[in-house]
Amino acid sequence: MLSLLVIVAVSYVIGSFPTSIIVGRILKGIDIREHGSGNAGGTNVFRVLGPGPGIFVMLFDAFKGFAATYWVSQIRVDALSLDAGLVMIFAGVGAIVGHIWTVFAGFRGGKGVGTAAGMLAALFPKALLVCLVVFFVVLGLSRIVSLSSMSAAVALPITLSIFKFALAMPVQNSLYIFSFIAAALIIFTHRSNIKRLINGTENRFGKKKK
C-alpha cells in the first residue's frame, strides 16, 4: 500500500508542474491566469503568447500524464497486489488532479485535458486516436476548443464501449469505469465554458479576445 501512496503522491507532484504559468513568467513576465480566458492551459497560452509556446505547453502537459501513468506507476517500495492497469490509472489520475489543482500555484491550474490525453496514450492509444479525431472534427466545425475537448471526453467511454462490446476488444474494467469518471471530470472543469456556450459568448479558436 505504501507503494501506491508514493505513486499517487509523485504523480500528483509531476502533474502539478505549472507549465503554462512558468512559460508565461519566462516569456512575458505575466501570470497567464490573468490574461485571455484566465485558464492555466495550453489553449490560453496559444491565444495569449502564440502558437509556439502554446504547442509546447500542450505537449508538455500531455507528457506529464504519460510519464506518471507509464513510468511512475512502476515505483515499488513494498509489495503491491493491485492489478498493474489499475495502478497506472491511479498514477494518471494523480497527475490529472495535480494539473487541475496544482500545489505550486495556489491550487489553480488547467482543465486537465492535455494531461488526460497523455494518460490515455499510455493506457489505450487506439482510444486516444479516436478521441483526437473527434476533437479535431468538432474544432474544425465549431472553432471552439472547449466544446471540442468536452466532445472528445464524452467520446472516450463511447469508444471504449464499442471496443469492448461491439468489437470484443480487451478493455480492462477499471479503464472502462474510469472513462466515465474522466468524462464527468472534464465536463466539470469546463463548467464556466458551458455557461459561455449557452450564452453564446465562448471564445472561438483563431479569434483574439477583445
C-alpha positions as CSV (number, residue, x, y, z in Angstrom):
1,M,0.0,0.0,0.0
2,L,2.9,2.3,0.7
3,S,3.9,1.9,-3.0
4,L,0.5,3.1,-4.1
5,L,0.7,6.2,-1.8
6,V,4.1,7.0,-3.2
7,I,3.0,6.5,-6.8
8,V,0.0,8.8,-6.4
9,A,2.0,11.5,-4.5
10,V,4.8,11.6,-7.1
11,S,2.2,11.6,-9.9
12,Y,0.4,14.5,-8.2
13,V,3.7,16.5,-7.9
14,I,4.5,15.8,-11.6
15,G,1.0,16.8,-12.7
16,S,1.3,19.9,-10.5
17,F,4.2,21.3,-12.5
18,P,2.6,24.6,-13.7
19,T,3.9,24.6,-17.3
20,S,1.8,27.4,-18.6
21,I,2.4,29.6,-15.6
22,I,6.2,29.2,-15.9
23,V,6.2,29.8,-19.6
24,G,4.1,32.9,-19.1
25,R,6.5,34.2,-16.5
26,I,9.6,33.4,-18.6
27,L,8.4,34.8,-21.9
28,K,6.3,37.8,-20.9
29,G,6.6,38.2,-17.1
30,I,2.9,37.6,-16.7
31,D,0.6,35.2,-14.8
32,I,-1.2,33.5,-17.7
33,R,-4.3,33.1,-15.5
34,E,-4.8,36.9,-15.6
35,H,-5.0,37.0,-19.4
36,G,-7.1,35.6,-22.1
37,S,-9.6,33.1,-20.8
38,G,-7.9,33.0,-17.4
39,N,-7.2,29.3,-17.7
40,A,-3.7,27.9,-17.0
41,G,-3.7,25.7,-20.0
42,G,-2.1,25.3,-23.4
43,T,-5.0,26.8,-25.3
44,N,-4.9,30.0,-23.4
45,V,-1.1,30.1,-23.8
46,F,-1.7,29.6,-27.6
47,R,-4.1,32.5,-27.5
48,V,-2.0,34.9,-25.4
49,L,1.6,34.0,-26.2
50,G,1.3,32.4,-29.7
51,P,1.5,29.0,-31.4
52,G,5.0,28.0,-30.4
53,P,4.6,28.4,-26.6
54,G,1.0,27.1,-26.8
55,I,2.0,23.9,-28.6
56,F,5.0,23.4,-26.2
57,V,2.7,23.7,-23.1
58,M,0.1,21.3,-24.6
59,L,2.8,18.7,-25.4
60,F,4.5,19.1,-22.0
61,D,1.2,18.8,-20.1
62,A,0.4,15.6,-22.1
63,F,3.9,14.3,-21.2
64,K,3.1,14.8,-17.5
65,G,0.2,12.4,-17.8
66,F,2.1,9.9,-19.9
67,A,5.2,10.0,-17.6
68,A,3.1,9.4,-14.4
69,T,1.0,6.7,-16.0
70,Y,3.8,4.8,-17.8
71,W,6.8,5.3,-15.5
72,V,5.8,6.5,-12.1
73,S,3.3,3.6,-11.8
74,Q,6.3,1.2,-11.8
75,I,7.6,2.5,-8.5
76,R,7.7,-0.1,-5.7
77,V,8.8,0.4,-2.1
78,D,6.8,-2.6,-0.8
79,A,4.7,-5.4,-2.2
80,L,1.7,-4.2,-4.3
81,S,-1.0,-6.7,-5.1
82,L,-3.2,-4.4,-7.2
83,D,-3.6,-5.0,-10.9
84,A,-0.9,-3.2,-12.9
85,G,-3.5,-1.5,-15.1
86,L,-5.4,-0.2,-12.1
87,V,-2.1,1.2,-10.6
88,M,-1.5,3.0,-13.9
89,I,-4.9,4.6,-13.6
90,F,-4.3,5.7,-10.1
91,A,-1.0,7.3,-11.2
92,G,-2.7,9.0,-14.2
93,V,-5.5,10.4,-12.0
94,G,-2.9,11.7,-9.6
95,A,-1.3,13.7,-12.4
96,I,-4.6,15.0,-13.7
97,V,-5.6,16.1,-10.2
98,G,-2.2,17.8,-9.8
99,H,-2.7,19.6,-13.1
100,I,-6.1,20.9,-12.2
101,W,-5.3,21.7,-8.6
102,T,-1.6,22.4,-8.7
103,V,0.1,22.7,-5.3
104,F,2.7,25.1,-6.8
105,A,0.2,27.8,-7.8
106,G,-2.5,28.2,-5.2
107,F,-4.3,25.1,-6.4
108,R,-5.4,26.9,-9.6
109,G,-4.3,25.0,-12.7
110,G,-5.7,23.9,-16.0
111,K,-8.6,21.8,-17.1
112,G,-6.8,18.5,-17.3
113,V,-7.5,17.7,-20.9
114,G,-3.9,17.5,-22.1
115,T,-2.7,15.6,-19.1
116,A,-5.6,13.2,-19.5
117,A,-4.6,12.7,-23.2
118,G,-1.1,11.8,-22.1
119,M,-2.5,9.3,-19.6
120,L,-4.7,7.7,-22.3
121,A,-1.7,7.5,-24.6
122,A,-0.1,5.2,-22.0
123,L,-3.2,3.2,-21.3
124,F,-5.0,2.8,-24.6
125,P,-3.5,4.6,-27.6
126,K,-6.2,3.4,-30.0
127,A,-8.9,5.1,-27.9
128,L,-6.8,8.3,-27.8
129,L,-6.7,8.3,-31.6
130,V,-10.5,8.2,-31.9
131,C,-10.8,11.0,-29.3
132,L,-8.3,13.1,-31.2
133,V,-10.3,12.6,-34.4
134,V,-13.4,13.7,-32.6
135,F,-11.6,16.7,-31.1
136,F,-10.3,18.0,-34.4
137,V,-13.6,17.4,-36.3
138,V,-15.6,19.3,-33.7
139,L,-12.9,22.0,-33.7
140,G,-12.9,22.3,-37.5
141,L,-16.7,22.7,-37.4
142,S,-17.1,24.9,-34.4
143,R,-13.7,26.5,-33.8
144,I,-14.4,26.2,-30.1
145,V,-11.7,24.4,-28.1
146,S,-13.8,23.8,-25.0
147,L,-16.6,22.2,-27.0
148,S,-14.0,20.1,-28.8
149,S,-12.4,19.0,-25.5
150,M,-15.7,18.0,-23.9
151,S,-16.8,16.2,-27.1
152,A,-13.5,14.2,-27.0
153,A,-14.0,13.4,-23.3
154,V,-17.5,12.1,-24.0
155,A,-16.2,10.1,-26.9
156,L,-13.9,8.2,-24.6
157,P,-16.5,6.0,-22.8
158,I,-18.5,5.6,-26.0
159,T,-15.4,4.5,-27.9
160,L,-14.4,2.0,-25.2
161,S,-18.0,0.7,-25.1
162,I,-17.8,0.0,-28.8
163,F,-14.4,-1.6,-28.5
164,K,-15.5,-3.7,-25.5
165,F,-19.0,-4.8,-26.5
166,A,-19.3,-4.4,-30.3
167,L,-15.8,-5.3,-31.4
168,A,-15.0,-7.7,-28.4
169,M,-11.6,-6.0,-27.9
170,P,-9.9,-6.5,-24.5
171,V,-10.7,-3.4,-22.4
172,Q,-9.9,-3.5,-18.7
173,N,-13.0,-3.0,-16.5
174,S,-11.1,-0.4,-14.4
175,L,-10.2,1.6,-17.5
176,Y,-13.8,1.3,-18.7
177,I,-15.2,2.6,-15.4
178,F,-12.6,5.3,-15.3
179,S,-13.6,6.6,-18.8
180,F,-17.0,7.7,-17.4
181,I,-15.4,9.4,-14.4
182,A,-12.8,11.1,-16.7
183,A,-15.6,12.4,-19.0
184,A,-17.5,13.8,-16.0
185,L,-14.4,15.4,-14.6
186,I,-13.5,17.1,-17.9
187,I,-17.1,18.4,-18.2
188,F,-16.9,19.7,-14.6
189,T,-13.7,21.6,-15.2
190,H,-15.4,23.2,-18.2
191,R,-18.5,24.4,-16.3
192,S,-17.6,28.1,-16.9
193,N,-17.2,27.3,-20.6
194,I,-20.6,25.7,-20.7
195,K,-22.2,28.8,-19.3
196,R,-20.5,30.9,-22.1
197,L,-21.6,28.3,-24.7
198,I,-25.1,28.7,-23.5
199,N,-24.8,32.5,-23.6
200,G,-23.1,32.5,-27.0
201,T,-20.0,34.2,-25.7
202,E,-17.5,31.4,-25.7
203,N,-14.2,32.2,-27.4
204,R,-13.5,30.8,-30.9
205,F,-10.1,29.4,-31.9
206,G,-8.2,31.9,-34.0
207,K,-10.2,34.9,-32.8
208,K,-8.5,37.2,-30.4
209,K,-10.4,38.0,-27.2
210,K,-11.3,41.7,-27.0
